Amino acid sequence: MSIRLRLTLWYTGILSVTLLLFGFGLYWSLHYYYYNSVEDDLSQRAESAYSRIQPRITPTLGGDISFDFVLQGRDMVNNTGTYYQLTSFENGNQNRSNNLKDLNMYLPQITPQQKQRLGNEDFFIERSSIDTFEILIYNKPIYLNQNGQSRLAGVFQAAVIIESYEKVFALLRIILTVTSLLLIVLAASFGLFLARKALRPIDKVIEAANQIEKGADLGNRINYDGPQDEIGRLTSTINGMLGRLQNAYTDLEESYRRQRRFVSDASHELRTPLTTIRGNVDLLEKMWRKTAAAALDQDRDQLEMSLEAMQDIAGEAERMTRLVNDLLALARADAGFQMEKSEIMLKPLMEQVVRKAQLLPRSVEWQTGDLSALDNIHVLGNRDYLQQLIFIFIENAFKYTEEGFVKLDAVSTEDQIGLRLQDTGIGMDKEEVPHIFDRFYRADVSRGKTSGTGLGLSIAKWIIDEHQGSIEVMTRKGEGSTFIIWLPLGKLPTTFESGHSIQPANQV
């Protein structure tokens, strides 16, 4: 989740909570105020009417008397929206105001629980309903003193209709809900806009960093013309860091360039004296052989020792020549040298490699496996470098295999061809495999036992990369190794009816 989205969610969440608290507080305050006002007004009117209630004696059929209660005339005809009702508990008679009679309704009868409550409280107010009307009822007990005793004789009820208040508060709930939702949507949109605008320099920082990571433009800087706030200071710091990074990278690149130039120049300069040394040693060896044939027996031993010294010099000169050639090849790779490539039929090339490999010095059996996967297979590459690549792996296999065999065959997939070389040599630990293509790296077990410079596989890796290929290594210490060189398939050349084919132009 991006920072701008998190900021927007935070702004929206805080605003939502604020609006919820504000709306709830406003609604509760208005509700409390209005209903308190209604209850106070109802209580005042009810108390005024209650003070004017008069008892009325009614004779019964048995000769006894009972009491009920009546309202005064002005309370009877009251049309201010307050409704009165008197109920006698002795005979059940009810006396209503005219406006309640006009509605042809009675206020709800007192339940036993409410009657018990009347005996304990001076009055109580509660909400109720008549038909579809919501009403607020003021209930107050009526007591009679008879024979010095006070008894609950009836109840006085005053009511007002609160339907209009309920509609007002329902409308208020709708207004608060809709307004809050609209404000939240607007705040979220505006907050997202502000967050995007405020964090736009961060996007520029990311874009500049991506360009630097890809090596597109180390001189790129973040353009920021806003205030020097936190983002402004961050931008200035990053621009300064980018400047120092560019200087460091430039110095490093210059150092690498000088190093590559030195290696290349040194390799070129060393090749000439090494060639001269080898030529002169070969010439001296031929001359001394003739001299040794005509020499006396007592001088022949000394000549033989001199000849061995000359052979040692020739061997070391040859080794130095190989090292110089390897360094020159790697110097070309570091300098960005690109091979000239064309579409090559792979099987004739591999047959030539197999034939030459039989002449290499070895102490194990050289086996040629199934090469049918190479039939009619073309790859886009350089013939000489591909041949050098295969010979590097074959020579390594012969070097590190003391007994058993070295086998070459071919495998294929839908879009790749693989050249597989197996040996029964010393193998490697799995920890060594990632380092075998490093320059001058040689496994500890082989140091001092086999000759070599440790540059062959580095050159092989460069040739594979130049051909957009890959290398697969499977090895087990003491059991041998298997290398599979994967090369992408090339396009078949266009063949004319005459049997000639057009080879594509060399690519650089």
Disulfide bonds with the S-S distance in Angstrom:
none
